[in-house]
């Protein structure tokens, strides 16, 4: 999850965290006032792990169908074929 609407961030995530957790997550997700969305701003793998852990602790539903319905992400299916064939048919 790399960007999220501010209202969802406030209501569904921050409301379920303690003060210290809120501060950490607010520092990791920076508010873009133009789109009223928060964007993940990390420079290390460790911060990504912390972000994911805090969102899980907030009991935020991260299933792809709910992320899609809330315009947080769009799932894609990526297929790779061997020998440029699909079931032996080029």
FENVENCOR-V971090 format. One record per helix or strand of 2 or more residues. SS is the DSSP state (a for helix, b for strand). FROM is the first residue (numbers start at 1). TO is the last residue. If there is no record, write none. Layout:
ss=SS from=FROM to=TO
ss=SS from=FROM to=TO
This chain:
ss=b from=3 to=5
ss=a from=6 to=16
ss=a from=19 to=28
ss=b from=29 to=32
ss=b from=37 to=40
ss=a from=45 to=57
ss=a from=64 to=69
ss=a from=82 to=84
